[in-house]
């Protein structure tokens, strides 16, 4: 197994503030938290200079744990100011939009079959507010809410917890969102209305507005 790591990450990444959310560090635009996810093919994550930072990466359970349905951290966390627009990462249909104690305001969008022919869902947690409701059909890049810190598990930190699930029937398996960016694995892709996407239209663009 090999490791992928963001280009240019090091001591300059963090401001030395260890947050209540395990492993989180505040970075700056165009940076990503150190990446230690072991994969068959290394992922070298690059973040556009105008993109909000990734402060916590996807972490699967280690093989010896024996669990395949979740993860130690089944998504990525993206840091930005409160009420920064949260965007649909791909076109689809909202199948859930509600607030609950642990993750606060949550939106779930179902999409067509992904690159491997498996249907996918994207999940957006800790939103400050929701601008869509169950049943809405959304376009890529459409605002679905604002950045927030709702829910106990936000630990008071304003951020987006973003997940991608491959759907095997009713069984959801979290996958690393870095594998699904429109510009290729590890290449964080900011939304631009000028960019065109070939079907199937389920590769992802960044779910937070870039400057």
C-alpha positions in Angstrom: 0.0 0.0 0.0 1.2 3.5 -0.7 0.4 7.0 0.6 -0.8 10.1 -1.2 0.0 13.6 0.2 -1.0 17.1 -0.9 1.7 19.0 -2.7 3.1 21.7 -0.6 1.6 20.6 2.7 3.9 20.8 5.7 4.5 23.0 8.7 3.1 25.9 6.7 -0.3 24.2 6.4 -1.6 24.7 9.9 -1.6 27.6 12.2 -0.9 25.3 15.1 -4.5 25.3 16.3 -5.7 21.8 17.2 -9.4 21.8 17.2 -12.0 19.8 19.1 -12.8 17.9 15.9 -10.2 15.1 16.0 -7.4 15.7 13.5 -8.7 19.1 12.2 -6.3 21.9 11.5 -7.2 25.3 10.1 -5.4 25.8 6.8 -5.7 28.5 4.2 -7.0 28.8 0.6 -5.6 26.2 -1.8 -4.4 23.9 0.9 -5.3 20.5 2.2 -4.7 18.7 5.5 -2.0 16.0 5.3 -3.3 13.0 3.6 -2.5 9.5 4.8 -5.2 7.4 3.1 -3.6 4.1 1.9 -4.9 3.2 -1.6 -3.8 0.9 -4.4 -3.0 3.9 -6.5 -1.6 6.9 -4.6 -3.7 10.0 -4.6 -1.8 13.2 -4.9 -4.3 15.9 -3.9 -4.0 19.3 -5.5 -6.3 22.2 -4.5 -6.8 25.3 -6.6 -5.5 28.5 -5.1 -9.0 30.0 -4.9 -10.5 26.9 -3.1 -11.3 26.7 0.6 -9.1 24.4 2.5 -9.7 20.7 3.4 -9.1 20.5 7.2 -9.8 16.8 7.6 -9.5 13.9 5.1 -11.4 10.8 4.5 -10.1 7.9 6.7 -11.3 4.4 6.2 -11.3 1.8 9.0 -8.0 -0.1 8.8 -8.3 -3.6 7.2 -7.9 -5.4 10.5 -11.0 -3.6 11.9 -13.2 -5.8 9.7 -15.8 -3.1 8.9 -16.6 -2.2 5.3 -19.7 0.0 5.7 -18.4 3.1 7.3 -15.1 4.8 8.2 -13.2 6.4 11.0 -14.0 9.7 9.1 -16.3 8.8 6.2 -15.9 12.1 4.3 -13.9 15.3 4.1 -14.2 18.5 6.1 -14.0 21.9 4.3 -13.4 25.1 6.2 -14.8 28.5 5.3 -16.7 31.4 6.8 -20.3 31.0 8.1 -23.0 31.2 5.4 -20.5 30.6 2.5 -22.6 29.0 -0.2 -22.7 25.2 -0.2 -23.2 23.8 -3.7 -24.6 20.6 -5.2 -21.5 18.7 -6.3 -23.4 17.1 -9.2 -26.9 17.2 -10.7 -29.5 15.1 -8.9 -32.6 14.9 -6.7 -32.7 15.9 -3.0 -33.9 12.8 -1.1 -33.4 14.2 2.4 -33.3 17.7 4.0 -33.7 18.0 7.7 -32.1 18.9 11.0 -31.1 16.4 13.7 -29.0 16.7 16.9 -25.7 15.1 15.9 -25.0 16.5 12.4 -27.4 19.5 12.4 -28.8 20.6 9.1 -28.2 17.8 6.5 -29.0 17.5 2.8 -28.7 14.2 0.8 -28.7 14.2 -3.0 -29.0 11.1 -5.1 -27.3 11.0 -8.5 -27.1 8.7 -11.6 -24.7 5.9 -11.8 -21.1 6.9 -11.1 -18.0 6.2 -13.2 -18.1 2.6 -12.1 -21.8 2.2 -13.0 -22.8 2.3 -9.3 -25.4 4.9 -8.2 -24.0 7.5 -5.8 -25.3 9.9 -3.2 -23.7 13.0 -1.8 -24.2 14.1 1.8 -23.8 17.6 3.2 -23.7 18.1 7.0 -23.6 20.9 9.6 -25.2 23.4 7.3 -26.2 26.7 8.9 -29.4 26.7 6.7 -31.0 24.7 3.9 -32.2 26.2 0.7 -33.7 23.0 -0.8 -36.2 20.5 0.3 -36.9 16.8 -0.3 -38.0 16.2 -3.9 -36.2 19.2 -5.4 -34.2 18.6 -8.6 -30.9 20.4 -8.4 -28.3 21.4 -11.0 -24.5 21.1 -10.5 -23.3 24.2 -8.6 -26.8 25.2 -7.3 -26.7 26.5 -3.8 -28.3 24.1 -1.3 -27.5 25.9 1.9 -24.9 27.8 3.8 -21.7 26.8 5.7 -22.4 26.4 9.5 -21.7 24.4 12.6 -25.0 23.0 13.5 -25.1 19.7 15.4 -23.2 18.4 18.4 -20.5 16.7 16.2 -19.5 20.0 14.6 -17.8 20.7 17.9 -18.6 24.4 17.4 -16.4 24.6 14.3 -17.9 26.2 11.2 -17.2 23.7 8.4 -18.9 21.4 5.9 -18.7 17.7 6.4 -19.0 16.2 2.9 -19.6 12.5 2.0 -19.9 10.5 -1.1 -21.7 7.1 -0.9 -21.8 4.3 -3.4 -25.2 2.7 -3.2 -25.5 -1.1 -3.3 -29.3 -1.4 -3.1 -30.2 0.2 0.1 -26.6 -0.3 1.5 -24.5 2.9 1.4 -20.7 2.5 1.3 -18.7 5.8 1.9 -16.0 6.4 -0.6 -13.2 9.0 -0.7 -14.6 12.1 -2.6 -11.0 12.7 -3.8 -11.5 9.7 -6.2 -14.4 11.4 -8.0 -13.4 15.0 -8.9 -14.4 16.1 -12.4 -10.8 16.9 -13.3 -9.6 13.5 -12.2 -8.7 11.7 -8.9 -7.1 14.1 -6.4 -7.7 17.1 -8.5 -10.1 19.3 -6.6 -12.4 20.9 -9.2 -14.1 24.2 -8.5 -17.5 24.7 -10.0 -17.6 26.9 -13.1 -20.8 27.4 -15.2 -18.5 27.5 -18.3 -17.1 24.0 -17.8 -18.9 21.2 -19.7 -19.2 17.7 -18.4 -19.7 14.6 -20.5 -22.3 12.0 -19.4 -22.6 10.2 -17.1 -22.7 13.5 -15.3 -21.8 12.3 -11.8 -18.1 13.3 -11.3 -17.9 15.9 -8.6 -17.2 19.6 -8.4 -16.2 21.2 -5.1 -19.3 21.6 -2.8 -18.1 25.0 -1.5 -17.9 28.1 -3.5 -14.4 29.0 -4.6 -13.3 32.7 -4.7 
